Amino acid sequence: MKKLWIIAAISILLTGCRESLEDRCAREAKEYTEKNCPAKMDNNITMDSMTFERDTHTLHYYYTLTGFADRDGVMEEVDAVGALKQDLKNSTTLRVYKENKYRFAYTYYSAKDPKKIRLDVVFTDKDY
């Protein structure tokens, strides 16, 4: 009987130590940014950071465009929204967040004019 109580107490303690999905997402976004950003995605795109917005359950990616990509109309020419949506649909690393209907936001800034947003898009569970 004593062993049963010990096992029950340990399982309650272990259950109480679990990290919520929101906490996990916030932690992972912060750790990724600290370890990897800025990260050159290709010649014209740099990932600046990733954040988690708790109030809207949004994982938000921030990028800077340089060179050829940093001009009016280029994001439409390359169908950036369609490509981002397709990448999100195919992503297995984000599966747990998609299953929980998190939102995914992508903001691309101009390197020439850092206040200028070249693309700002949010995907919800209806998109993926």
C-alpha positions as CSV (number, residue, x, y, z in Angstrom):
1,M,0.0,0.0,0.0
2,K,2.9,2.4,0.8
3,K,4.4,1.8,-2.6
4,L,1.1,2.7,-4.3
5,W,1.1,6.0,-2.5
6,I,4.7,6.7,-3.4
7,I,4.0,5.9,-7.1
8,A,0.8,8.1,-7.0
9,A,2.8,11.0,-5.5
10,I,5.6,10.8,-8.0
11,S,3.1,10.7,-10.9
12,I,1.3,13.8,-9.6
13,L,4.6,15.6,-9.3
14,L,5.7,14.6,-12.8
15,T,2.4,15.7,-14.2
16,G,2.6,19.1,-12.5
17,C,6.0,19.7,-14.1
18,R,4.8,19.6,-17.7
19,E,5.2,22.7,-19.7
20,S,2.1,24.1,-21.4
21,L,2.0,24.3,-25.2
22,E,2.0,28.1,-25.0
23,D,5.0,28.1,-22.7
24,R,6.8,25.6,-25.0
25,C,6.1,27.7,-28.0
26,A,7.3,30.9,-26.3
27,R,10.4,29.2,-25.1
28,E,11.2,27.6,-28.4
29,A,10.7,30.9,-30.3
30,K,13.0,32.7,-27.9
31,E,15.7,30.0,-28.0
32,Y,15.6,29.8,-31.8
33,T,16.0,33.5,-32.1
34,E,18.9,33.7,-29.5
35,K,20.7,30.8,-31.1
36,N,20.1,31.3,-34.8
37,C,19.2,34.9,-35.7
38,P,20.0,36.7,-37.7
39,A,20.0,33.8,-40.1
40,K,20.7,34.2,-43.9
41,M,17.9,32.2,-45.6
42,D,19.3,33.0,-49.1
43,N,21.2,35.8,-50.8
44,N,18.3,38.3,-50.3
45,I,16.4,37.1,-47.2
46,T,17.6,37.2,-43.6
47,M,15.5,35.9,-40.7
48,D,15.7,38.4,-37.9
49,S,13.6,36.8,-35.2
50,M,10.7,34.6,-34.2
51,T,8.2,35.5,-31.5
52,F,5.2,34.0,-30.0
53,E,2.1,36.2,-29.4
54,R,0.2,34.5,-26.6
55,D,-3.0,36.5,-26.9
56,T,-3.6,35.4,-30.5
57,H,-1.6,32.1,-30.4
58,T,0.5,33.4,-33.2
59,L,4.0,32.2,-34.1
60,H,5.5,35.3,-35.8
61,Y,8.5,35.2,-38.1
62,Y,10.3,38.4,-39.0
63,Y,12.6,38.8,-42.1
64,T,14.6,41.5,-43.9
65,L,14.8,41.6,-47.7
66,T,17.9,42.9,-49.4
67,G,19.1,43.3,-53.0
68,F,16.8,42.1,-55.8
69,A,14.1,41.1,-53.3
70,D,13.9,44.5,-51.7
71,R,11.8,46.2,-54.4
72,D,8.2,46.9,-55.0
73,G,6.2,44.1,-56.5
74,V,8.7,41.3,-56.1
75,M,6.8,39.4,-53.4
76,E,3.7,39.3,-55.7
77,E,5.9,38.3,-58.7
78,V,7.2,35.2,-56.9
79,D,3.8,34.5,-55.2
80,A,5.4,34.6,-51.8
81,V,2.0,34.2,-50.0
82,G,1.3,31.0,-52.0
83,A,4.8,29.6,-51.3
84,L,4.6,30.4,-47.6
85,K,1.2,28.7,-47.4
86,Q,2.4,25.6,-49.2
87,D,5.5,25.4,-46.9
88,L,3.3,25.7,-43.9
89,K,1.0,23.0,-45.2
90,N,3.9,20.7,-45.8
91,S,5.7,21.4,-42.5
92,T,5.9,18.5,-40.1
93,T,7.9,20.4,-37.5
94,L,4.9,22.6,-36.8
95,R,2.5,19.8,-36.6
96,V,1.6,20.2,-32.9
97,Y,1.0,23.9,-33.3
98,K,-1.2,23.3,-36.4
99,E,-3.2,20.6,-34.6
100,N,-3.9,23.2,-31.9
101,K,-5.0,25.8,-34.5
102,Y,-2.2,28.2,-33.9
103,R,-1.7,31.1,-36.3
104,F,1.5,31.8,-38.3
105,A,2.5,35.3,-39.3
106,Y,5.3,36.3,-41.6
107,T,6.5,39.9,-41.9
108,Y,9.2,41.0,-44.4
109,Y,10.8,44.4,-44.0
110,S,12.9,46.4,-46.5
111,A,16.6,46.7,-45.7
112,K,16.7,50.0,-47.6
113,D,13.8,51.4,-45.6
114,P,13.5,49.4,-42.3
115,K,10.1,50.9,-41.6
116,K,8.7,49.7,-44.9
117,I,6.9,46.3,-44.8
118,R,7.2,44.4,-48.1
119,L,4.9,41.6,-47.0
120,D,2.8,40.9,-43.9
121,V,0.6,37.8,-43.9
122,V,-1.1,35.7,-41.3
123,F,-2.3,32.1,-41.8
124,T,-5.0,30.5,-39.7
125,D,-6.1,26.9,-39.4
126,K,-8.4,27.5,-42.4
127,D,-5.3,28.1,-44.6
128,Y,-3.3,25.0,-43.7
